[in-house]
Amino acid sequence: MLNSQRGVSIMALIAVLVVLAVVALFGMKVVPSFLEFRSAQKAIDAIARDMPNGSPADIRRAFENRSNIDDITTIKPADLDIGKDGNAVTIAFSYRKEVPLFKNVGLYIDYAASAGGQ
């Protein structure tokens, strides 16, 4: 009539906590970079929608204003590729972000977005 114990051993609990800590570290490092990319993508979408026939100088000025408000520091107005697709303007950008994880281990993320056109 021996009762067997059930539950999680201390080693399994430590292993789970280590995995959670690594995932949390990864998330805290990568999420801000992704959020900045999404802000820049939303900015060029809005500019392409609001200024379908704008000049490149006006588009760069509008992006600079939006980047000051949304705290977009990775992309400068000069980094935008502005062109025409038919009668509509196209705005695009691409860049590589290095996210240092720990010591000499990092992560490269290539971001690219475009907006406008037909």
N, C-alpha and C positions, 0 to 999 in steps of 0.2 A: 504494500500500500504506500509506495513512495510517490510523492507528488513531484512532478517535473516542473521546473521553473520556466516561465515564458517571459520574453521581453527582449530588449536590445542590449547587447553587451556594450561595455564602455568603449571597446575598440571600434565597433561599428558606429557608435555615436560620434567618436572623434573623426572617423573617416568621412562621415556625412558632413560634419561641421567644416572640415578642411575643403571639401568640394564646394560647399556653399560660400565659403570665404573667397575661393578662387573665382567663382561665378560673380560674386558681388564686386570684387576688384575689377574684373573684366568689364562689367556693366558700368561701373563708376567712371572708367576711363573712356569707354567707347560712346556711351549715350550722349554726352555733351557735343561731341564731334558730329554725330548724326543729327542732333537737334539743330545745330547751326546750318548743316546742309539743307535740312527741310525748310528752315527759315529763308535761306537764299533761294531755294526752289520756288517757294510761295511768292517771294518778292518778284522774281522774273515772270512768273505766271500772271501776277496782278499787273505788272507794267506792260506786258504784251497785250493783255486784255484792255487796259485803259488807254494805251497809246498805240493803236494799230498802225498809224502812219507817222510816228514820231521820228525825229532825227536822231542819229547816234548820240549827239551831245545831250539832247533832252533825255534820252533813255539812261545814259550814264549818270546824269544829275539826279534823276528819279531814283535810280538804284542807290546812289550815295545817300540820299535822304532816307530811304527805307533801311539801309544798312546801319545808319546811325541810330535809328529808332530800335531796330531789332538786334543790335549788337552783333552784326556780322563782320568779323575781322579777317577771316581767311581770304575772302574774295574782295578785290578792289574793283572799282568801276572800269579801270583799264583792262581788267582780265576778261571782261565780257566780249563774246564774239557776236557781233550784231550784223545781221544781213537781211535780205529781202527774199520772200518766197511769194511770188506773184505780187499782190498788192499789200500783203501783210508783212509785218516785221518779224524776224526770228531772233531770239536771244538765247545764247547758250554759254555754258561755262563747264570747265572740268579742272580738277586739281587732285593732288595726292596728299593725304594727311598721314603723318606719322604719329602714332599714339604709343608713347613709351609705357610699357607695362611694369617691369621691374628690372633693376640692374641694366644689363645690356640686351634685354629682350624687348622687342617692340612689335608693333603691328602697322602695316601699311594698308590704307584704305583708299581706293580710287573712287572719287565721286564725279559724276557727270549729270548734267540736266540741260534740258532745252525747253523752250516755250515759244508759242506763237506759230505763225505759218498757217497754211490752209488745211 
